[in-house]
Amino acid sequence: MQGKANAPLRLRQITSFFIGGEIRSLQGLPVEQLRFAQNGPLRPVDPNGDYVSGQMYVQAYLQEQPVLPVPLLLWHGGGMTGANWESTPDGRPGWLDMLLRAGFDVYVCDAVERGRAGWSRWPQIYDSAPLHRTLNEGWDMFRIGPAEGYSRDAAARRAHPGQQFPVHAFDAFAAQWVPRWAGHEAMTLQAYGALLQRLGRSIVIGHSQGGGFALEAARRWPQHVAAVAAIEPSGAPRPQQLAEAAGPLPAHLCMWGDFLDAHPVWLRYREAVDAYCAAVQASGAALELCDLPREGIRGNSHFPMMDSNSGVVGQRLLAWLAAQGV
C-alpha cells in the first residue's frame, strides 16, 4: 500500500454532496435595494424567509478498485477547508493525491461554515461575528516560527531552526484561510455524524480541530469508525467520557510534529490529548503514538501534510493504514 507519485489514478467517479443542516426561518428584516450586475439596476432583496444552515460539503473520489472496503474521510482544522489536503502552498501534490494513488476511496470535507459549505447570517442565525486569523497569529500558532519572528516583510521573517514548512510560501498558505466561528462544535459534529451514518464504516483522518472531532466521533459512533488518525489534534474527549463510548473503541493513531516545547498552548493541547490516549490504551483499544521527532523525523510544523517532507510523513501514515486490516 504505497502512494507512489507516478502511480496511475484509476477513478470511477468524482462527485460531491451536502449533508446535515436544518431549515431556519427569519422574519422582520428590512428589504434592501442592491445592485448585483455590473451597470445593472438596483433591485429589491428580501431577506425574510427560510434558509438551510449547518450543512457540510463533501467531495468524493471513488476508485475503480479500492484497496480497502472502507473509505477514508479527511477532516480539516480550524479556519481551514479541505484544500489543506489537496496540495501544498508551494505547489507540490498533497496527501489527497498520495492517498488516491495508494488506491483508497477518499471523501474530503469542508466542515460546517467553512469553504463550500457556506455560512449563515449573523446575528440572526449565528449569534456572533466570524473570526479571521491574522498572519501574525498563524505564524506563531502553526509553529512556523516564534511570534516575534513574524514580519510583514517576508524576507525579514525568522522561522524555527530546521523548519520543514515551505516558509517562502507562507503568504500563499494564508490565502486559503477562511472565516470561522467559536462555539459551533455541536453543529459541526452533527454534520460529521450524518456523514458517518450515510457512509457506514470509514477510517477518519482529522487534522488539528478536525483531529479533535475525529476522536470524538470514534467515541460517539465507534460502529461507524473503523480506525481514526488524529494529526496534531487540538482537542480530545476527556478520559472519563470514554466510559460513555457507544461500543469498543477503534484503533487510533495520534501524530505530532516538532517545536511543541516552544509553544505553551500546544503543550497544553498535547497534555490533554496524551491523557485521552492513556485512557484509550487502558480500555484495551489499539493506539499508536507517532511522535515524529522521536522517530527521527524533525522540523515539522503544525501542518505535516504541507511541510517539505510531507511525502516522508505521508508514508508513515500509509504504513499505519496498511496495518489496519479493516
HELIX and SHEET records of a PDB file:
HELIX    1   1 ALA A   83  GLU A   86  1                                   4    
HELIX    2   2 TRP A   95  ARG A  101  1                                   7    
HELIX    3   3 GLY A  115  ALA A  117  5                                   3    
HELIX    4   4 LEU A  135  MET A  141  1                                   7    
HELIX    5   5 ALA A  147  GLY A  149  5                                   3    
HELIX    6   6 ALA A  154  ALA A  156  5                                   3    
HELIX    7   7 VAL A  167  ALA A  169  5                                   3    
HELIX    8   8 PHE A  170  ALA A  174  1                                   5    
HELIX    9   9 GLU A  185  LEU A  199  1                                  15    
HELIX   10  10 GLN A  209  ARG A  220  1                                  12    
HELIX   11  11 PRO A  239  GLU A  244  5                                   6    
HELIX   12  12 LEU A  260  ALA A  262  5                                   3    
HELIX   13  13 PRO A  264  ALA A  282  1                                  19    
HELIX   14  14 PRO A  293  GLU A  295  5                                   3    
HELIX   15  15 SER A  310  ALA A  322  1                                  13    
SHEET    1   A 8 LEU A  11  LEU A  26  0                                        
SHEET    2   A 8 GLY A  49  GLN A  63 -1                                        
SHEET    3   A 8 VAL A 106  ASP A 110 -1                                        
SHEET    4   A 8 LEU A  72  TRP A  75  1                                        
SHEET    5   A 8 SER A 202  HIS A 207  1                                        
SHEET    6   A 8 VAL A 225  ILE A 231  1                                        
SHEET    7   A 8 ALA A 251  TRP A 256  1                                        
SHEET    8   A 8 LEU A 287  ASP A 291  1                                        
SHEET    1   B 2 GLU A  32  LEU A  34  0                                        
SHEET    2   B 2 ARG A  43  VAL A  45 -1                                        
END                                                                             
